[in-house]
Every structure is written in structure tokens, then in C-alpha cells.
Amino acid sequence: MTFIMNKFFQFKDLYTKAVHFYEIDAYLSCLAHINEALSFELPLSEIRLSEAFELRGLVKMQLNQYLSSIIDFNKAIELNPENGSIYYYRYLAHSVLSQYEEAIKDCKKLIDLEPENESHQKNLNSLKEIFRLNQRFKNLKE
């Protein structure tokens, strides 16, 4: 029991340090700490685990590891599907990778979760236009 409690405290300490490193733009240090924290595989709350995967996804975005960030955002959403910020970050990652259909789906989900935020609808309209233009360009190339 003491061993498990120590792991919980270690996780909390590593997570806190990871957040600190993220805030000062020390992304590689942040990534090392959050990876170590997640390696414990503790029976944490889904919200807490979701936050850890969301943070790791954000770090990976900062490091231009967009595909890998999407994997972490997927895990975070699986654990906490009502957290709009995760859909926002995942839609950004999909957009960077020109995965517009996926980005549009995430933006629509974000609108469902946060209908009062008018910027989501503007972002969705922009994504749809980019997707339309992209499809048009592909058709011209063929």
C-alpha cells in the first residue's frame, strides 16, 4: 500500500513539474516528466489521466509531432469526452496535417459542447471553405 501511495505522490510531483516546464516553454523537459508520470500506469481518475494525455498532446504539438499529439488527444477524449479543449487542440493538429474532414468533425463536436462560443462556428466555416478549396484543387490536378 505504501508503495502505491508513493507512486501517486510521484505522479503528482512529476505532473506538477511537467506543467511548470510547459509554462516556461521547456517542452523537452515537460515531455520527459509527463512520460515518466504516465509510465506508472496508476489507477487514477479518468479526469486526471485525461489531463495528463492532453498535456502530452499539447507538448507534442509544440514539438511539431502532430500525428503523435492526435494519439494523445484521442486517449484524453476517450477518458473525458465532455472536455471541449481537447477537441479544439485535436482539430488544430488535424488542420496542420491537412486532415480537414477530421478537423471539421472535431469543430462540430466543439460547437455541441460549447454552443455559446461564436468563434467555433467561424472556425468551422473557415475549415469547410479550406476543405472545399482543397478538394477543388485535387480535382484540377487529376
The 8 nearest C-alpha neighbors of each residue, nearest first, counted from 0:
[[1, 3, 2, 4, 5, 6, 7, 41],
 [2, 0, 4, 3, 5, 6, 7, 8],
 [1, 3, 5, 0, 4, 6, 7, 8],
 [4, 2, 6, 0, 5, 1, 7, 41],
 [5, 3, 1, 7, 6, 2, 0, 8],
 [4, 6, 8, 2, 3, 7, 9, 1],
 [5, 7, 9, 3, 4, 8, 10, 2],
 [8, 6, 4, 10, 9, 5, 11, 3],
 [7, 9, 11, 5, 10, 6, 12, 4],
 [8, 10, 6, 12, 7, 11, 13, 5],
 [11, 9, 36, 7, 13, 8, 12, 14],
 [12, 10, 8, 14, 9, 13, 15, 7],
 [11, 13, 9, 15, 10, 14, 8, 16],
 [14, 12, 16, 10, 32, 15, 11, 36],
 [13, 15, 17, 11, 16, 12, 33, 10],
 [16, 14, 12, 18, 17, 13, 11, 19],
 [15, 17, 19, 13, 14, 18, 20, 12],
 [18, 16, 29, 14, 20, 32, 19, 15],
 [19, 17, 21, 15, 16, 20, 22, 14],
 [18, 20, 16, 22, 17, 21, 15, 23],
 [19, 21, 25, 29, 17, 23, 22, 18],
 [22, 20, 24, 18, 19, 23, 29, 26],
 [21, 23, 19, 20, 24, 18, 25, 17],
 [22, 24, 20, 21, 25, 19, 26, 18],
 [25, 23, 21, 26, 22, 20, 29, 19],
 [26, 24, 20, 23, 28, 21, 27, 29],
 [25, 27, 29, 24, 28, 21, 58, 30],
 [26, 28, 30, 29, 25, 31, 58, 62],
 [29, 27, 31, 30, 26, 25, 20, 32],
 [28, 30, 17, 26, 20, 32, 27, 31],
 [29, 31, 27, 33, 28, 32, 34, 26],
 [30, 32, 28, 34, 29, 33, 27, 35],
 [33, 31, 35, 29, 17, 13, 34, 30],
 [32, 34, 36, 30, 35, 31, 17, 14],
 [35, 33, 37, 31, 32, 36, 30, 38],
 [34, 36, 38, 32, 33, 37, 31, 39],
 [35, 37, 10, 33, 34, 38, 13, 39],
 [36, 38, 34, 39, 35, 40, 33, 51],
 [37, 39, 35, 40, 36, 34, 41, 33],
 [38, 40, 37, 41, 36, 35, 6, 10],
 [41, 39, 38, 37, 42, 36, 43, 48],
 [40, 42, 39, 43, 7, 6, 37, 3],
 [41, 43, 40, 44, 45, 48, 7, 39],
 [44, 42, 41, 45, 48, 47, 46, 40],
 [45, 43, 47, 46, 48, 42, 49, 78],
 [44, 46, 48, 78, 47, 49, 43, 79],
 [45, 47, 49, 44, 48, 79, 50, 78],
 [48, 46, 50, 44, 49, 45, 51, 43],
 [49, 47, 51, 45, 50, 46, 52, 44],
 [48, 50, 75, 46, 52, 47, 51, 78],
 [51, 49, 53, 47, 48, 52, 54, 46],
 [50, 52, 48, 54, 49, 53, 55, 47],
 [53, 51, 55, 49, 71, 75, 54, 50],
 [52, 54, 50, 56, 51, 55, 72, 75],
 [55, 53, 57, 51, 56, 52, 50, 58],
 [54, 56, 52, 58, 57, 53, 59, 51],
 [55, 57, 68, 53, 59, 71, 54, 58],
 [58, 56, 54, 60, 55, 59, 53, 61],
 [59, 57, 61, 55, 60, 56, 26, 54],
 [58, 60, 62, 64, 56, 68, 61, 57],
 [59, 61, 63, 57, 62, 65, 58, 64],
 [62, 60, 58, 59, 63, 57, 26, 64],
 [61, 63, 59, 60, 64, 58, 26, 65],
 [64, 62, 60, 61, 65, 59, 68, 58],
 [65, 63, 59, 60, 62, 67, 66, 68],
 [64, 66, 68, 60, 67, 92, 63, 69],
 [67, 65, 69, 68, 64, 70, 92, 96],
 [66, 68, 70, 69, 65, 64, 71, 59],
 [67, 69, 56, 65, 71, 59, 70, 66],
 [70, 68, 72, 66, 71, 67, 89, 73],
 [69, 71, 73, 67, 68, 72, 74, 66],
 [72, 70, 74, 56, 68, 52, 73, 69],
 [71, 73, 75, 69, 74, 70, 53, 56],
 [74, 72, 70, 76, 71, 75, 69, 77],
 [75, 73, 77, 71, 72, 76, 78, 70],
 [74, 76, 49, 72, 78, 52, 73, 77],
 [77, 75, 80, 79, 73, 78, 74, 72],
 [76, 78, 74, 75, 79, 80, 73, 49],
 [77, 79, 75, 45, 76, 49, 80, 74],
 [78, 80, 76, 81, 77, 82, 75, 46],
 [81, 79, 76, 82, 77, 78, 75, 83],
 [80, 82, 79, 83, 112, 76, 85, 84],
 [83, 81, 84, 80, 85, 79, 76, 86],
 [82, 84, 86, 85, 109, 81, 112, 87],
 [83, 85, 87, 86, 82, 88, 109, 89],
 [84, 86, 88, 87, 83, 82, 89, 72],
 [87, 85, 89, 83, 105, 84, 88, 90],
 [88, 86, 84, 90, 85, 89, 91, 83],
 [89, 87, 91, 85, 90, 86, 84, 92],
 [88, 90, 86, 92, 91, 87, 69, 85],
 [89, 91, 102, 93, 87, 88, 105, 92],
 [92, 90, 94, 88, 89, 93, 95, 87],
 [91, 93, 89, 95, 94, 90, 65, 88],
 [94, 92, 98, 90, 96, 102, 91, 95],
 [95, 93, 97, 91, 96, 92, 98, 99],
 [96, 94, 92, 97, 93, 91, 98, 65],
 [95, 97, 93, 94, 98, 92, 65, 66],
 [98, 96, 94, 99, 95, 93, 130, 102],
 [99, 97, 93, 96, 94, 101, 100, 102],
 [98, 100, 102, 101, 97, 94, 130, 103],
 [99, 101, 103, 102, 98, 104, 130, 127],
 [102, 100, 104, 103, 99, 98, 105, 93],
 [101, 103, 90, 99, 105, 93, 100, 104],
 [102, 104, 106, 100, 101, 105, 99, 107],
 [105, 103, 101, 107, 102, 106, 108, 100],
 [106, 104, 108, 102, 86, 107, 103, 90],
 [105, 107, 109, 103, 108, 104, 123, 102],
 [108, 106, 110, 104, 109, 105, 103, 111],
 [109, 107, 111, 105, 110, 106, 112, 104],
 [108, 110, 106, 112, 107, 111, 83, 113],
 [109, 111, 114, 107, 113, 108, 112, 119],
 [112, 110, 108, 109, 114, 113, 107, 106],
 [111, 113, 109, 110, 83, 114, 108, 81],
 [112, 114, 110, 115, 111, 116, 109, 83],
 [115, 113, 110, 116, 111, 112, 117, 109],
 [114, 116, 113, 117, 110, 112, 119, 118],
 [117, 115, 114, 118, 113, 119, 110, 120],
 [116, 118, 119, 120, 115, 121, 114, 110],
 [119, 117, 121, 120, 116, 122, 123, 115],
 [120, 118, 122, 117, 121, 110, 116, 123],
 [119, 121, 123, 122, 118, 117, 124, 110],
 [122, 120, 118, 124, 123, 119, 125, 117],
 [123, 121, 119, 125, 120, 124, 118, 126],
 [122, 124, 120, 126, 125, 121, 106, 119],
 [123, 125, 121, 127, 122, 126, 120, 128],
 [126, 124, 122, 128, 123, 127, 129, 121],
 [127, 125, 123, 129, 128, 124, 130, 122],
 [126, 128, 130, 124, 125, 129, 131, 123],
 [127, 129, 131, 125, 130, 126, 132, 124],
 [130, 128, 126, 132, 131, 127, 133, 125],
 [129, 131, 133, 127, 128, 132, 99, 126],
 [132, 130, 128, 134, 133, 129, 127, 135],
 [133, 131, 135, 129, 134, 130, 136, 128],
 [132, 134, 130, 136, 135, 131, 129, 137],
 [135, 133, 137, 131, 136, 132, 130, 138],
 [134, 136, 132, 138, 133, 137, 131, 139],
 [135, 137, 139, 133, 138, 134, 132, 140],
 [138, 136, 134, 140, 139, 135, 133, 141],
 [139, 137, 135, 141, 136, 140, 134, 133],
 [138, 140, 136, 137, 141, 135, 134, 133],
 [139, 141, 137, 138, 136, 135, 134, 133],
 [140, 138, 139, 137, 136, 135, 134, 133]]
